[in-house]
């Protein structure tokens, strides 16, 4: 049997929890959108192409990095038997890349807020984006033949 002291303690605890709930600041909408995009469920057929190389951190030639002073950033992703090689140029405003081996279709450049851009893949598997937003992005080839496989690159910040 619970006494009046237990009930008073319960009421104090409840009042403290309600007070705490009102003091918590919600996460910014951009942070929530980025988190949802990064951890959203992907289709069973989808695979993630892992970031293998990023010249911003992996370049062994420190002199080349100093000499270039950030004019080009190179990324390489590997997954599903394909490479996606990317060069980010013009201070992060343009992106050029290729899928190896080449793939017919298009390349989607995805942002965490759900926005995306599309570029056709040419016969060599090359694609180009002339206007980029700075922030977190992922690349997703959209093959003309669905049997070619579905994959998406890891999210990276440009």
QUICOR-V451664 format. One record per residue. PHI is phi in whole degrees, -180 to 180 (none if undefined). PSI is psi in degrees with one decimal (NA if undefined). NEAR is the number of other ideal C-beta (glycine too) atoms within 12 Angstrom. Layout:
phi=[PHI/PHI]
psi=[PSI/PSI]
near=[NEAR/NEAR]
This chain:
phi=[none/-92/-97/-63/-64/-66/-65/-65/-64/-62/-67/-65/-63/-61/-62/-66/-64/-63/-63/-64/-60/-77/-90/-74/-92/-67/-66/-61/-55/-65/-68/-65/-63/-65/-65/-63/-66/-69/-114/-63/-65/-107/-57/-59/-78/-82/-134/-102/-84/-77/-72/-95/-149/-139/-62/-68/-130/-104/-66/-77/-94/-59/-65/-64/-66/-66/-63/-78/50/82/-71/-145/-118/-112/-130/-138/-115/-134/-179/55/72/-133/-107/-122/-106/-134/-122/-109/-127/55/55/81/-92/-132/-135/-129/-159/-153/-105/-125/-67/-56/-136/-82/141/-143/-119/-102/-103/-107/-111/-60/-81/96/-70/-152/-120/-131/-137/-67/-94/-83/-62/-94/82/-86/-145/-142/-128/-90/-134/-120/-93/-71/140/-90/-140/-141/-109/-137/-64/-117/-69/-65/-106/-56/-70/-70/101/-119/-154/-144/-78/-59/-77/-133/-101/-119]
psi=[132.6/139.8/179.4/-33.4/-39.7/-41.7/-40.9/-40.0/-40.9/-42.3/-39.0/-42.5/-45.1/-44.4/-39.6/-40.9/-42.8/-41.7/-42.3/-41.1/-36.3/-19.1/-13.5/130.9/125.7/153.4/147.5/144.4/-35.2/-38.9/-39.7/-44.4/-42.7/-41.3/-43.2/-42.3/-39.5/-31.7/12.1/150.2/132.8/153.7/152.9/-34.4/-11.1/146.8/157.6/125.8/117.7/145.1/116.2/-33.1/136.8/112.4/-19.4/-24.1/-21.2/-5.7/121.3/-20.6/83.7/-32.7/-38.8/-38.0/-41.4/-42.6/-41.8/-23.4/41.1/17.3/-25.5/137.5/129.9/138.1/147.9/127.8/148.0/131.7/149.9/36.7/15.4/152.9/145.4/113.2/135.0/140.0/128.6/121.3/176.6/50.8/39.6/13.4/-22.1/152.3/133.5/142.8/179.8/153.0/130.5/125.0/157.7/153.0/133.8/137.7/-136.6/169.5/130.2/131.9/113.1/141.2/153.8/-25.4/4.2/-12.0/150.9/157.9/157.4/142.8/136.1/150.0/127.0/-174.4/-23.3/2.2/14.4/149.5/157.0/140.2/120.2/-18.3/119.0/147.7/139.0/145.5/-158.1/134.4/162.2/148.7/138.6/108.3/140.1/93.0/145.3/-32.6/109.0/-23.4/-11.6/-12.5/154.3/129.2/166.6/145.4/161.2/157.9/135.4/157.1/129.7/NA]
near=[6/9/9/10/11/12/13/13/14/15/14/14/14/14/14/14/14/13/12/12/12/11/10/10/9/10/12/10/12/15/16/15/20/24/17/17/26/24/13/18/9/18/14/7/14/20/22/24/33/22/29/22/23/24/27/20/16/16/21/10/12/12/10/15/20/11/12/18/11/19/19/24/33/32/36/29/35/22/27/26/15/32/28/44/33/42/27/31/23/19/15/24/18/24/36/29/38/30/40/23/20/24/36/22/26/25/41/28/38/31/28/27/20/13/18/22/25/19/30/22/32/19/14/18/28/24/35/27/32/14/14/30/20/15/21/26/37/38/46/39/43/29/25/15/13/14/11/22/24/25/32/35/38/29/29/37/23/31]
